[in-house]
Amino acid sequence: MKEEYDIKKLNPRKNPYSKRLKKPITININEDTIHYFKEKSEQSGIPYQTLINLYLTDCAENKRELKIAWQ
């Protein structure tokens, strides 16, 4: 193995996934909602946090508008 490498010859390129990096946050979610996603997680075999992220990502990418009706 070479002791030194010429970085320019290694064809450096941007990480194609860098735009999709995740950022850890703290969020308060109702227990019923967490329970719902945990049930879906057991059915699908996908971790519940990933399911929540997929759902929110879908909402953001498709620019879904919230319809809030207080009762």
N, C-alpha and C positions, 0 to 999 in steps of 0.2 A: 504494500500500500504506500502511496506517495505521502511524503511528510507534508507537502504543501500542494494545494490545488488552486488552479486559476479559476476563480469564481465566474469570470466572463465566459469561459468555455463550458460551464455546467448548464447553460441554457436556463437561467433563473426566470421564473414567471410567477405571476400573481396566483394566489390560492383561489381556485374557482369557487370555493365554498365560503370565502370570507364575507360575502354579502349576507349569508344565511347563518352567521354565528349567533349563538344564543347568549342572552345576558340574564344572569340570575337576578330575580327580584323577589320581594316579599309582597304577598297579596292575601287579602282576607276573602275567603270563599265560603259560602254557606255549606254546612255539613251535608245537606241533602244533595247539593250539586256535586260535591266530592264523592258521595256515595254512588250517585248516578254514573259518574265517569269510572269509578272503581269497578262497578258491575260490568260496564262496557269493556273495561280492560280485561276482566276475566273471560269474557266472551270472545274477544278478539286476540288476546295474547299480546297486546300492545300496552306498555306502561301507561297508567292513567294520566300522568303529567304530559306524556307525549300526545295522548289523545286530546287533552285540553289545548295544547300548543297547536296541533293540527287544525282543530276547530277554529281557534282564534285566527290562525294564519289564513284559513279559507275565507273567513269573514272579511279580513283586511284586504286580501288579494281581489276579492270580488266586490269590494266596496259596498258591503251589505249595510243597509241603514236600519237602525234600531227603531222599533215601533213600541213605544212605552205607553201603557195605559194603566194609570194608577186606579186601583179599585178600593 
